[in-house]
Amino acid sequence: MNTNLTTVSADTKVGATINLLVKNHFRSIPVVSDEGRFLGQFGVHTVLGLSAPLGSKIAREGPMTDISFMDDNMDDLRRRLAKVWNKPVREYVYKSVPSLHPNDSLTRTVLALAKTQDNITVVDPDTRILVGIVSYWDVLDHLSDGQ
C-alpha cells in the first residue's frame, strides 16, 4: 500500500485535476473532503467521457451501435472539455469504486485488483478517511522481487 498520496479536494477544478493526472501519469486520483474522507475518484475514463460527444454516450449506454456519422476532431473534444475545465471536480467524482480496509488480506487485495483496471483505495471503515492506495504496479513490484 502506498501512503504517500496525491489527492485533490472536492473544490479542485477539473482542469487542475486533469493536469495532475497527466503530469503524474495517473489513471485516477482520489477526491477527499477537507477532513481527508474519501469521496470518490476522478480519472481518465471520466475525462474521456466529458470530452466525448453526447451521441457517443447514448450509443455506449443504449441501443445505437453505429456512430460512424460522428466524426469529431481533437479541437471538438477540447471544446467540450473546456466547458467543464473550471468547474469543481466534485461534480464529476465517480463514487462507486471498490475500496479496501487497512486490515484486508493479501488475497482479498489481489482479487480486488484483478477485477479492476485502476488503483484501489484503502479507506478506514469507521471514519472513511483515506489511508492509502494499492495499485497493480505495487503488487507486480512485490511479485517480481528476487526473480
C-alpha positions as CSV (number, residue, x, y, z in Angstrom):
1,M,0.0,0.0,0.0
2,N,1.2,3.4,-0.9
3,T,0.6,6.0,1.8
4,N,2.4,8.9,0.1
5,L,-0.8,10.1,-1.6
6,T,-1.6,12.7,-4.2
7,T,-5.2,13.7,-3.7
8,V,-7.5,16.6,-4.7
9,S,-10.2,18.3,-2.7
10,A,-13.8,18.4,-3.9
11,D,-13.3,22.1,-4.8
12,T,-10.3,21.5,-7.0
13,K,-11.1,22.5,-10.6
14,V,-11.5,19.8,-13.2
15,G,-8.6,21.3,-15.3
16,A,-6.2,21.3,-12.4
17,T,-7.1,17.7,-11.7
18,I,-6.6,16.7,-15.3
19,N,-3.2,18.4,-15.2
20,L,-2.3,16.2,-12.1
21,L,-3.4,13.1,-14.0
22,V,-1.2,14.0,-17.0
23,K,1.8,15.1,-15.0
24,N,1.9,12.0,-12.9
25,H,0.6,9.5,-15.4
26,F,-2.2,8.5,-13.0
27,R,-5.2,6.6,-14.1
28,S,-7.2,8.2,-11.4
29,I,-6.8,10.4,-8.4
30,P,-8.7,10.2,-5.1
31,V,-11.0,13.1,-4.2
32,V,-11.2,13.8,-0.4
33,S,-13.0,16.1,1.9
34,D,-11.2,18.8,3.9
35,E,-11.1,16.2,6.7
36,G,-9.5,13.6,4.5
37,R,-12.6,11.5,4.0
38,F,-12.7,9.6,0.7
39,L,-15.4,10.9,-1.6
40,G,-14.6,9.1,-4.8
41,Q,-12.2,9.0,-7.7
42,F,-11.7,11.2,-10.8
43,G,-9.8,9.6,-13.7
44,V,-9.0,9.2,-17.3
45,H,-12.3,7.5,-18.0
46,T,-14.2,10.5,-16.6
47,V,-12.1,12.9,-18.8
48,L,-12.8,10.8,-21.9
49,G,-16.5,10.8,-21.1
50,L,-16.5,14.6,-20.6
51,S,-14.9,15.2,-23.9
52,A,-16.9,12.7,-25.9
53,P,-19.9,13.8,-28.0
54,L,-23.4,13.3,-26.5
55,G,-24.3,10.8,-29.2
56,S,-21.4,8.5,-28.3
57,K,-22.6,8.4,-24.7
58,I,-26.1,7.4,-26.0
59,A,-24.5,4.7,-28.1
60,R,-22.5,3.4,-25.2
61,E,-25.5,3.2,-22.9
62,G,-28.3,2.5,-25.4
63,P,-29.3,0.5,-28.5
64,M,-27.4,2.7,-31.1
65,T,-24.4,0.8,-32.3
66,D,-23.3,2.7,-35.5
67,I,-21.7,6.0,-34.6
68,S,-19.7,6.3,-37.8
69,F,-21.5,9.5,-38.7
70,M,-19.9,11.2,-35.7
71,D,-16.6,12.5,-37.0
72,D,-15.0,14.7,-34.3
73,N,-11.5,16.0,-34.2
74,M,-9.3,16.9,-31.3
75,D,-10.5,20.5,-31.3
76,D,-14.1,19.3,-30.8
77,L,-13.0,17.2,-27.9
78,R,-11.1,20.0,-26.3
79,R,-14.0,22.4,-26.8
80,R,-16.3,20.1,-24.9
81,L,-13.7,19.6,-22.1
82,A,-13.2,23.4,-21.9
83,K,-16.9,23.8,-20.8
84,V,-16.2,21.9,-17.6
85,W,-12.5,22.9,-17.1
86,N,-13.2,25.4,-14.3
87,K,-15.9,23.5,-12.6
88,P,-15.2,21.8,-9.2
89,V,-14.2,18.2,-9.6
90,R,-16.9,17.2,-7.0
91,E,-19.5,17.4,-9.9
92,Y,-17.7,14.5,-11.7
93,V,-16.5,12.3,-8.9
94,Y,-17.1,8.6,-9.6
95,K,-18.3,7.3,-6.2
96,S,-18.9,3.6,-6.9
97,V,-15.3,2.5,-6.7
98,P,-14.0,-0.6,-4.9
99,S,-12.1,0.1,-1.8
100,L,-10.2,-2.0,0.7
101,H,-9.9,-1.8,4.5
102,P,-6.5,-1.4,6.1
103,N,-6.7,-5.0,7.6
104,D,-7.8,-6.7,4.4
105,S,-5.8,-9.8,3.4
106,L,-3.4,-10.0,0.6
107,T,-5.7,-12.5,-1.2
108,R,-8.6,-10.1,-1.0
109,T,-6.4,-7.3,-2.3
110,V,-5.1,-9.3,-5.2
111,L,-8.7,-10.4,-6.1
112,A,-9.9,-6.8,-5.9
113,L,-7.1,-5.7,-8.2
114,A,-7.8,-8.5,-10.7
115,K,-11.4,-7.1,-11.1
116,T,-10.4,-3.6,-11.9
117,Q,-8.1,-1.7,-14.1
118,D,-7.5,1.0,-11.7
119,N,-6.0,1.7,-8.3
120,I,-7.9,0.6,-5.2
121,T,-8.2,3.0,-2.3
122,V,-7.7,1.8,1.2
123,V,-10.3,3.5,3.5
124,D,-10.8,3.3,7.2
125,P,-14.2,1.6,7.6
126,D,-15.2,3.7,10.6
127,T,-14.1,7.2,9.6
128,R,-14.0,6.9,5.7
129,I,-10.5,8.5,6.0
130,L,-8.3,7.6,3.0
131,V,-5.2,5.9,4.3
132,G,-3.6,4.6,1.2
133,I,-3.8,3.3,-2.4
134,V,-2.9,-0.1,-3.8
135,S,-2.1,-0.3,-7.5
136,Y,-1.4,-3.4,-9.6
137,W,2.1,-2.0,-10.1
138,D,2.6,-2.2,-6.3
139,V,1.7,-5.9,-6.3
140,L,3.7,-6.6,-9.5
141,D,6.8,-5.0,-8.0
142,H,6.5,-7.3,-4.9
143,L,5.7,-10.4,-7.0
144,S,8.8,-9.8,-9.1
145,D,11.2,-9.3,-6.1
146,G,14.1,-11.6,-6.3
147,Q,13.2,-13.1,-9.7
